[in-house]
Amino acid sequence: MSRTRLFASLCGLVFLLNLARIIFAPLLDVFIAEFAIGEATAGLIVTLVWVGSASPRLPTGWLLTRVPRHHVAIGSGTILAISAALAANATTVRHLLIGAFLMGIASGVYFVAANPLLSELFPSRVGRAMGIHGAAAQIGAVAAAPFVALTLLVDWRLSLWTIAAGAALLTAITWATARRTEMPTAGDADRDFVAGALSEWKLIVTALAIVGATSFVWQGLFNFYELYMQSKGLSDGAAGTLLTIVFAAGVPAFFFSGNLADRFPYVPYLLGVVGTFAATLLLLTAVEGFLALAVLSAVVGLVIHALFPATDAYLLDTLPDSTRSSAYAVFSSAWMLAQALGSSALGWVLERGYTYDGVFAGAALLLGVSAVVLLGLERIGRLPN
């Protein structure tokens, strides 16, 4: 029961941490107007959130060979509370960029510590634990757009102040719960960060080859989703609704995909998700009209969010106790860095005159080809499984 209570408190904390990562996307048009910036700079703001999420993952992996996982996860809540307050006080773009980067750091520290902890708290159903935990995070993403819309009735800074206060409260609750919980000892053997990561390089490279490019494309897609929908003739409100639909579809996707990952071979399942996402993205570029775009937005959200719990389950269930946190930290760092560059890359391309439909159609075709190639390699036994 104590492990279940700790799991519940961690789900609450991850809700806020993911809300903090996503909240800048629906604020982009506000920043463009208030700070008089272009799309490239706006893209840089959300890119720095994800660069921040990627940057502490390697040092956090090393820290986990010295410090218990739950201590590090709890510390991330403190970082979020402080950095969100800093961003809420931003008066210049530089100030905002720094706050966004630090908020990203909080999430990076958390996920590297919490995901291995959860896989060890519930070793018989890793996919299920990742799915439920991911669904809690996804609810934070779903809440981002309506939450921002509500706080904009007062001031956009209120959204960041609310995150800061909530993070402080949930960090205290998680700390109190962890003190009453008997922690697993599975990670005690993971004490050599470099050796652990190097010994699992084949698995790390394989996972990155499967999901790296897809997450790069997804990062650019969702951060510019409202602007993309507006380019198709939708109003600001309708575009915001579709972004909410994309994220809302991710809640059941996390839950069900985590369970499916426990049932099917990991690599074929992941490649199937990648190929399906490529197909739905290509279809998205050819569709017009609110109703059709709403249906397809739900499908895109369902498919892409199925990728994340399955990827975590693949790594955390396959890695042995002696290398789990070290190797996962290296993978997670590289994976997040690949994602982080997506928004600024898309903004850069758009400012050079390319259209949303053209860019996303090309990306979909490349993802489809890569999925077919990797599936062929898996069929002849060239990929770790």
N, C-alpha and C positions, 0 to 999 in steps of 0.2 A: 504493500500500500504506500509506503514512504517513497518508493521509486516512482510510482504513479503520480504522487503529488509533486515531486520534483519535475517530472515530465510536464505536468500541467503548468507549473510556474515558468518553465523554459519556453513552453508554447506561447505564454503571454509575453515573455521578453522578446521572442523572435517576431511576434506580431509587430511590435514597435520598431524593431531594428529594420524589418523589411519596409515598413511604412516610411521610415527615414530614408531608405534608399530610393524609393519610388516617388516620394513627394515632390521632388524637383521637376519631374516630367510635366505634371499639370500646371506647374508654375512658370513654365518657359515663356509663355506669352506675356505674363506679368513682368518677368525680368527684362524681356526685350523692350517693353514699353517704359518701365521705370528707370532702367539703367542705360537706355539708348544703345543697345548692342544688337549685333546681327545674329544670324542663325548659327554661324560657326562658333561664336563666343558662347551662345546659349547651349550649344552642343557640348562645349568644353566644360560647362558647369556640371552636367550630368555625367560626362566622362570622368571628371575628377572624383565624383562619388564612387564610381566603380573602380577607378585606379586606386583610390583609397581603400576600397574593399579588397583589392588584390595585394597591395603593397605590404601589409603586415603578416601575410599568411606564412611566408617562409620563417621569419623570426618567431612567429607564434608557434610554428611547428617545433622549432628548437626549444622554445620555452616549455612546451609540453613534455619534453624529456626531463625537465627539472621541477615543474610545478604541476599539481593535480589539475585535471581538466576542468573541474567545476569552479575552481578558483579563477581560472582565466576567463571562463564564460561569464562569471559574475562581474569581473573587472570590465568587461566590454560594455556592460550597462552603465557603469560610471562614466566611461568615455563618451557614450552617446548623450548622457544628460548634459555634460559640460559642452560638448561640441555643438549640440542643437541650440543651446543658449547663446553660444558664440555666433552662430549663423543668424539667429533671430535678431541680433544687434547689428547686422551688416549695414554699412552706409555706403560702401563702394563695391564694385565688382570683385576686386581683389579680396576684400574681406569676406565676401560671399563664397568665393572659390575656396578659401582656406577652411571655412566652416563646413562646406560640402565635402571636402577632402577628409576632414577629421570624422565626420559622420560616417563616411564610407569605411574608415579605419575601424570604427566600432563594430560594424557588421563583419568585417574580415576576421577580426580577432574572435568574434563569437562563433562563426560557422566552423572555423578550423578546430576550435575546442569542443563545441557542443555536438557536432555530428559524430565524431568518434566516441564521445561519451554516451550518446544515445544508442549507438550500435552495440556498445558493451553493456549498457543497462538492459537491453532487450535483444540478446544475441540470437535467439531462435527466429525472430521476425524482424530482421533489419529493414527490409523494404517497407513493412507496415509502419514501423517507427518513423522512418524517413518520410513516409507519405503523410502521416498525421501531423508531424512537425512542420512539414512543408506546406500543408493546407493552412495551418495557423499563420505561417508567414504570408501565404497568398491572400488570406483575408485582409492582412495589412495592405497589400497592394490594391485589392479591390476598394478598400476604404479611402485610398489616397485622393482620387478625383472628387468624390462627394465631400470628403473632409475639407479639402482645399476650397471647394465652392462655398461651403458653409463659413469657413473662417474668413474668406474674402469679403463677407458682409461686414466684417469689422476691419481686419487688416491681414495681409498675407503673413506677417510675422507671428500672428497668433498660432498658426499651425506649427511652427517650430518651437514656440514656447510650450505648447501642449505636449509635444514629444519629449521635451526636456523634463517636464514635471512627471510625466508618466514613466519615463525611464528610471528616474530616481526612485519612485515608489516600487516598481516591479523588481528593480535590483535588490532592494531591501527584502522583499518577499522571497525572492529566490535564494538569497543568502540564508535567511532564517530556515527555509525548507531544507536546504542542502545540509545544514548542521544536524538535522534529525534523520538523515538518510545514510544508509550503509553503501558506500561507493564500490564499484567493481574494481578488481585488481588486474584485469586483463592487460592493461597498458603498462604494467610495472616493468616489463621486459624491454620496452621501447625506450632505450637510453642513449642510442647513438644516432643522431639525426642524419648525418651525412651517409653513413653506411646503410641505414635503413632505406633512405630514398634511392640510393644508387642500386641497391639490390632489387628494386622493383621498377627499374626504368622502362622495361618493356610494357608493363601494364599501364604505366603512366602515359607513355607515348601513344599507346593504342587508344586509351580513353580520350586523349586530346584530339587524336585524328578523327574519332567518331563524332565528338560533340563540340569541338572548338569553333569551327567555322559557323555552325548553326547558331551558337550563342552570340557570336559576333554580329551576325545578321539580325538576330532577334533584338539585341541591344539597340541598334539603330532604329528598328521598326517600332518598338513600343515607345521609345522616348519622343519620336516624331509622329506617333500615330494620330494624334489630334490634328496636327498640321497636314498630315497626309490625307486624312478624311476631308478636311476643309478644301484641299486641292481638288477633291472629287465633287465639290459643290455643296457639301453639307454645312450647316450652320455650326457655330461654336458649340452650342448646347448639344446638338446631335453628335458632333465629333467626340465630345466628352463622354456621352452616353456609350458610344461604341468602344472607347477605351475601357470604360468600366465593365462592359460585357466581356472584353478580352480577358481581363483579370478575374472576373467572376467565374468564368469557365475554368480557370485554373484551380479553383478550390476542389471540385470533385476530381479534377484530373490528377492532382497530387495524391489524393486518397486512394483512388482506384489504381493508379499507375504503381504506387508503392506495393500494393497487394499483387498486381500482375508481375512485378519484378521478382517477387518471391516464387512465382509459379513457372516462369519461362526462362530459357537461356538468355543471359544478359545481352550479349553482343547482337544476336539477330533482332531481339526486341528493340534495342536502342537504334539500330539501323533502320528498322521499320518506322520508328517515330520520326527520324530525320527525313526519310524519303517522303512520308506523309506530309510533314511540314513544308517541304519544298513544293509539293503539289498544291497545297492549299494557298501558299504564298503566291504562286504563279496565277492561280485562279483569282486571287484577290486583286491583282493588277488589271484584270479584264472585266471586273464587275462594277456596276454603277447602281445608284439608287439606295435609299436608306434601308429598306427591308432586306434586300439581297446582301448588302454590306453587313447588316446586323447578324444575319445567319452565319455568314462566312467568318465574321469576327469571333463568334462563339466557337466555331470549329478550329480556327487558328489558335485561340486561347487554350482550348482543350488539348490540342496536339502538342503545342510547344511546352506546356507546363507538365505534360507527362514525361518529358525528357529528364527533368531535374531530380526527382526522387529515384528514378531508375539508375541514373548515373551515380548518385551517391551510394546507392545500395550495391551497385557493381563493384565500386572501389572498396567500400568498407567491409563488405561481406567476403570479398576475394582476398584482401590483404590479411596476413597473419598478425597475431597480437604483437609480435616483436617489431613490426615495421608500420603498423597501421597509422598512427598519428604523423609520423615523419613523412611517409610516402604520400599520404592524403594531403598534407600541407603543401608539398611540392606541386601535386596535381592541381589542387584548388587555387594556388597562386597563379599558375600558368593559365588555367581556365578563366579565372576572373580577369586577368590582364587582357586576354583575347576578347572577352566581352566588353571591357571598358573602352576599347578603342572604336567600337562600333558607332557610337553617337557622333563623335567628332569626325570620323571618316565620312559618315553620311552627310553631315553638315557641310564639310569641305567639298564634297562632290556636288551637292545641290547648289552651292554658291557659284559653281562653274557652269551652270546652265542645264544640268541633266535633270530629268523629271523623276518623280518618285516611282511612277510605274516602270520606267525604263530601268532604273537601278535595281528595284526589287525583282523584276522579271529576270534580269541577268543573274542576280544572286540565287534565285530559285533554281535556275538551270544548273548552276555550278554545284549547288548542294545536292541536287538529284544525281548528277554524274558521280560525285564523290561517294554517295551512299551505295550506288551500284558497284563501284570499284571495290569498296571496302567489303561489301557483302560477298563479292567474288573471292577476295582473299580469305574471308572467314570460312567459306565453303571448302576451300582447299587446305584449311588448317593452318594458315599463316598468321592468325591473330590469337593472342591469349584469350581464353574464355573461362 
